[in-house]
Amino acid sequence: MLATPTTTIAHRLKRKTGLRPNLSDRVVQIRHPSVAPTISILSSKWVKVLSGIPQGSVLGPLSFIIFINDLVESCGEGVNIYLFADDAKVYQHILADDDEIKLQACVDKFVKWAEEWLVEINYSKCKVMSIMHRGQRFTKDTVYHMKDTVLEKVDKFKDLGVLFDPLLLFDSHISEKISKAYMMLGIIKKNSLVLQIIA
């Protein structure tokens, strides 16, 4: 969503709220963090900001929520869509072939909405995962796509730091966290031995 041009964001916010956000005259300069503010040798030239909402601002998150507010409606009824920041999850309980068609139609509407508002979708991050009951076998292998890109089907998917699997057992997630904990424990143990020797 950060690739959306500022003119599009400003137009959409004005249309939906009547506000006229001044996003078009922003400039940015990149400076090396170790350089004092008075030294400009390691600073870049000032560059016009062409896309995005100011980070760290009070109205930035509100502007973003207003901008994507109608995305759920645009995707139609009968399919569920959840939004968190710039992440979207589309899901459907598949009981018949019609449900697969509904899900693909929702994805198509999602892409159409993104194209209309010049929002860039990172297709490489878009995945398909089937979630089922234990003992249930999922034999059908439906192919879903976004425009011309076939979406990759995965058995594990990390979302907001949690590793999900088709049975929602979280075994992989727990194993990963235990491995990281043992690694940190090893680092602490190694450093505490060094500290004891120095002391």
ZIKAQUI-V249625 format. One record per residue. N is the residue number from 0. PHI is phi in whole degrees, -180 to 180 (999 if undefined). PSI is psi in whole degrees, 0 to 359 (* if undefined). OMEGA is omega in whole degrees, -180 to 180 (NA if undefined). Layout:
n:N phi:PHI psi:PSI omega:OMEGA
n:N phi:PHI psi:PSI omega:OMEGA
This chain:
n:0 phi:999 psi:339 omega:-178
n:1 phi:-68 psi:345 omega:-179
n:2 phi:-87 psi:5 omega:180
n:3 phi:-73 psi:128 omega:-180
n:4 phi:-60 psi:145 omega:-178
n:5 phi:-63 psi:328 omega:179
n:6 phi:-64 psi:322 omega:179
n:7 phi:-67 psi:316 omega:179
n:8 phi:-61 psi:312 omega:-178
n:9 phi:-62 psi:317 omega:180
n:10 phi:-63 psi:316 omega:-178
n:11 phi:-66 psi:316 omega:180
n:12 phi:-65 psi:322 omega:179
n:13 phi:-65 psi:318 omega:-178
n:14 phi:-67 psi:323 omega:-175
n:15 phi:-87 psi:334 omega:-174
n:16 phi:-125 psi:343 omega:-175
n:17 phi:86 psi:354 omega:179
n:18 phi:-80 psi:152 omega:176
n:19 phi:-119 psi:85 omega:-179
n:20 phi:-70 psi:138 omega:179
n:21 phi:-90 psi:86 omega:-180
n:22 phi:-106 psi:350 omega:-171
n:23 phi:-85 psi:341 omega:-176
n:24 phi:-105 psi:24 omega:-179
n:25 phi:-84 psi:143 omega:175
n:26 phi:-129 psi:158 omega:-179
n:27 phi:-140 psi:149 omega:176
n:28 phi:-133 psi:134 omega:179
n:29 phi:-98 psi:129 omega:-178
n:30 phi:-126 psi:139 omega:178
n:31 phi:-64 psi:131 omega:-173
n:32 phi:-61 psi:336 omega:-177
n:33 phi:-87 psi:356 omega:-176
n:34 phi:-90 psi:136 omega:178
n:35 phi:-68 psi:151 omega:-177
n:36 phi:-57 psi:333 omega:-177
n:37 phi:-79 psi:341 omega:-179
n:38 phi:-96 psi:125 omega:-177
n:39 phi:-112 psi:13 omega:-178
n:40 phi:-64 psi:318 omega:-177
n:41 phi:-99 psi:26 omega:178
n:42 phi:-105 psi:148 omega:178
n:43 phi:-81 psi:173 omega:174
n:44 phi:-74 psi:158 omega:176
n:45 phi:-70 psi:132 omega:-177
n:46 phi:-125 psi:138 omega:179
n:47 phi:-70 psi:135 omega:179
n:48 phi:-84 psi:120 omega:-175
n:49 phi:-101 psi:344 omega:-177
n:50 phi:-147 psi:161 omega:174
n:51 phi:94 psi:173 omega:179
n:52 phi:-114 psi:143 omega:-178
n:53 phi:-54 psi:127 omega:180
n:54 phi:-79 psi:141 omega:177
n:55 phi:82 psi:2 omega:180
n:56 phi:-86 psi:162 omega:180
n:57 phi:-74 psi:320 omega:-176
n:58 phi:-88 psi:351 omega:-179
n:59 phi:-56 psi:304 omega:179
n:60 phi:-61 psi:321 omega:179
n:61 phi:-64 psi:317 omega:178
n:62 phi:-60 psi:319 omega:-180
n:63 phi:-65 psi:317 omega:179
n:64 phi:-62 psi:317 omega:178
n:65 phi:-63 psi:320 omega:-178
n:66 phi:-62 psi:317 omega:-176
n:67 phi:-99 psi:8 omega:-173
n:68 phi:-55 psi:324 omega:-176
n:69 phi:-94 psi:7 omega:-179
n:70 phi:-61 psi:317 omega:-179
n:71 phi:-63 psi:315 omega:178
n:72 phi:-63 psi:320 omega:-178
n:73 phi:-65 psi:332 omega:-179
n:74 phi:-79 psi:351 omega:175
n:75 phi:89 psi:172 omega:-178
n:76 phi:-93 psi:164 omega:176
n:77 phi:93 psi:347 omega:178
n:78 phi:-126 psi:142 omega:-178
n:79 phi:-94 psi:139 omega:176
n:80 phi:-137 psi:130 omega:178
n:81 phi:-116 psi:137 omega:180
n:82 phi:-117 psi:138 omega:172
n:83 phi:-143 psi:113 omega:-174
n:84 phi:54 psi:238 omega:-180
n:85 phi:-102 psi:21 omega:176
n:86 phi:-104 psi:142 omega:177
n:87 phi:-132 psi:138 omega:177
n:88 phi:-121 psi:123 omega:177
n:89 phi:-111 psi:129 omega:179
n:90 phi:-144 psi:158 omega:-178
n:91 phi:-148 psi:137 omega:175
n:92 phi:-77 psi:113 omega:-175
n:93 phi:-91 psi:111 omega:177
n:94 phi:-116 psi:336 omega:-179
n:95 phi:-148 psi:173 omega:180
n:96 phi:-60 psi:327 omega:180
n:97 phi:-60 psi:325 omega:-180
n:98 phi:-66 psi:323 omega:177
n:99 phi:-66 psi:320 omega:178
n:100 phi:-65 psi:319 omega:178
n:101 phi:-61 psi:317 omega:-179
n:102 phi:-64 psi:315 omega:179
n:103 phi:-65 psi:321 omega:178
n:104 phi:-62 psi:321 omega:178
n:105 phi:-64 psi:317 omega:178
n:106 phi:-62 psi:319 omega:178
n:107 phi:-62 psi:318 omega:179
n:108 phi:-67 psi:323 omega:177
n:109 phi:-59 psi:313 omega:180
n:110 phi:-64 psi:319 omega:180
n:111 phi:-62 psi:316 omega:178
n:112 phi:-60 psi:315 omega:-179
n:113 phi:-63 psi:318 omega:179
n:114 phi:-67 psi:320 omega:-179
n:115 phi:-62 psi:321 omega:-177
n:116 phi:-103 psi:17 omega:175
n:117 phi:56 psi:38 omega:178
n:118 phi:-95 psi:125 omega:180
n:119 phi:-84 psi:128 omega:176
n:120 phi:-101 psi:132 omega:176
n:121 phi:-86 psi:94 omega:-175
n:122 phi:-63 psi:333 omega:-179
n:123 phi:-67 psi:337 omega:179
n:124 phi:-91 psi:353 omega:-179
n:125 phi:-85 psi:124 omega:-176
n:126 phi:-130 psi:164 omega:175
n:127 phi:-120 psi:132 omega:176
n:128 phi:-139 psi:132 omega:177
n:129 phi:-95 psi:130 omega:178
n:130 phi:-111 psi:132 omega:-175
n:131 phi:-143 psi:171 omega:177
n:132 phi:-77 psi:156 omega:175
n:133 phi:-63 psi:134 omega:-179
n:134 phi:91 psi:343 omega:179
n:135 phi:-80 psi:136 omega:179
n:136 phi:-109 psi:130 omega:-179
n:137 phi:-104 psi:100 omega:-174
n:138 phi:-91 psi:330 omega:-176
n:139 phi:-76 psi:135 omega:-177
n:140 phi:-119 psi:75 omega:-179
n:141 phi:-72 psi:138 omega:179
n:142 phi:-100 psi:124 omega:176
n:143 phi:-108 psi:152 omega:-178
n:144 phi:-144 psi:156 omega:172
n:145 phi:-120 psi:111 omega:-171
n:146 phi:56 psi:240 omega:-178
n:147 phi:-96 psi:0 omega:-177
n:148 phi:-93 psi:122 omega:175
n:149 phi:-78 psi:128 omega:-178
n:150 phi:-79 psi:133 omega:-178
n:151 phi:-72 psi:135 omega:177
n:152 phi:-93 psi:130 omega:-176
n:153 phi:-125 psi:157 omega:177
n:154 phi:-97 psi:340 omega:179
n:155 phi:-137 psi:145 omega:180
n:156 phi:-149 psi:130 omega:-180
n:157 phi:-94 psi:126 omega:179
n:158 phi:-135 psi:121 omega:-179
n:159 phi:52 psi:39 omega:176
n:160 phi:84 psi:358 omega:180
n:161 phi:-108 psi:131 omega:180
n:162 phi:-92 psi:113 omega:-178
n:163 phi:-96 psi:146 omega:176
n:164 phi:-127 psi:165 omega:-175
n:165 phi:-59 psi:333 omega:-179
n:166 phi:-99 psi:1 omega:-177
n:167 phi:53 psi:42 omega:178
n:168 phi:-87 psi:333 omega:179
n:169 phi:64 psi:20 omega:177
n:170 phi:-60 psi:314 omega:-180
n:171 phi:-63 psi:319 omega:180
n:172 phi:-63 psi:314 omega:-179
n:173 phi:-65 psi:317 omega:179
n:174 phi:-61 psi:318 omega:180
n:175 phi:-63 psi:317 omega:-180
n:176 phi:-67 psi:321 omega:178
n:177 phi:-64 psi:317 omega:179
n:178 phi:-60 psi:316 omega:179
n:179 phi:-65 psi:321 omega:180
n:180 phi:-65 psi:317 omega:178
n:181 phi:-64 psi:323 omega:179
n:182 phi:-64 psi:316 omega:179
n:183 phi:-65 psi:321 omega:178
n:184 phi:-62 psi:320 omega:177
n:185 phi:-63 psi:319 omega:179
n:186 phi:-65 psi:317 omega:179
n:187 phi:-63 psi:316 omega:-179
n:188 phi:-63 psi:316 omega:-180
n:189 phi:-63 psi:316 omega:-180
n:190 phi:-70 psi:328 omega:180
n:191 phi:-70 psi:327 omega:175
n:192 phi:-65 psi:319 omega:178
n:193 phi:-64 psi:318 omega:180
n:194 phi:-64 psi:321 omega:179
n:195 phi:-65 psi:319 omega:180
n:196 phi:-65 psi:318 omega:180
n:197 phi:-65 psi:318 omega:-180
n:198 phi:-65 psi:* omega:NA
